Amino acid sequence: MRAFVFPGQGSQKVGMGKELAEASVVAREVFEEVDEALSQKLSALMFEGPDDQLTLTENAQPAIMANAIATLRVLEQEGGLTIADKGDFVAGHSLGEYTALCAVGGFSLADTARLLKLRGQSMQAAVPVGEGAMCALLGADVEKAQALADAAAEGQVCTVANDNDPTQVVLSGHRAAIERAVAMVKDHGIKRGVLLPVSAPFHCPLMQPAADAMAEALAQVPVNALRLPVFANVTAAMVSDPAEEQRLLVEQVCGRVRWRESVIAMKAAGAEHFVELGGKVVGPMISRTVDDVTVVSVITMADIEALAKVLG
């Protein structure tokens, strides 16, 4: 069994998608459709930068999605296959859940782009710049990370935002609390704490205004029937019902990204092969989480051609 997975924020970089666009009309059409949906030349920002503009969450989120969907469309059209035939389920890390839903028909490409633009804008607007922060804990499991978060909170928000793999957990919350957590890592037997270069504290209760904005948007753009089930971030469980997935996308804004548990659940459901499309971020996390699986990250035209041969 095979799972197709999609990366989240942090996988953006200037030049992303450029080689695909130059090599494939299918990829160019994806980037043009996203540009049109957003009334913005996002593709130019992806191909040429500047980096500080691409990194803004309202640009990074639709850009990462567009790059992954372009990769998928090239694979499907040039490889003469469909994800629904070659995969058993899909999952995506944070914003990647929207990419996964687009990949299996839950959203149109244009709607996915607009939803992610709004998601980025509303997450950015939820907390004044400088008041929130996130940090990555290296050499920490979720229990150690939770104990550290509890100790550092001191009445402020400090919570586990991403349980990525057995060695990496991300905390999110008020800046002062996150800085305390970084200063206290050694006391909790954690190797390192690193402040992340993000503009807002994602996946914590401070994001409630963004969750409200997404609830309103998703009421206007409901999830369509899914060609494959998706493993949802907030439950780490398989979802086939569009209405349930719609509700979970709202919960996801403030909720924990349970990626490690999702990977374990996908393997338990029979996944032996994982294919990451459009990045090399979640693939390595999968390799650190479960044994006896194959993991492939597909980024370049050569990667796509190699995978098409395997799947063909």
Secondary structure, DSSP 8 states (H G I E B T S, - for coil): -EEEEE--TT---TTTTHHHHHH-HHHHHHHHHHHHHHTS-HHHHHHH--HHHHHSHHHHHHHHHHHHHHHHHHHHHHHT--HHHH-SEEEESTTHHHHHHHHTTSS-HHHHHHHHHHHHHHHHHHS-TTTEEEEEEET--HHHHHHHHHHHHTTS-EEEEEEEETTEEEEEEEHHHHHHHHHTGGGGT-SEEEE---SS--SSGGGHHHHHHHHHHHHHS-----SS-EE-TTT-SEE--HHHHHHHHHHHHHS-B-HHHHHHHHHHTT--EEEEES-SSHHHHHHHH-SS-EEEEE-SHHHHHHHHHHH-
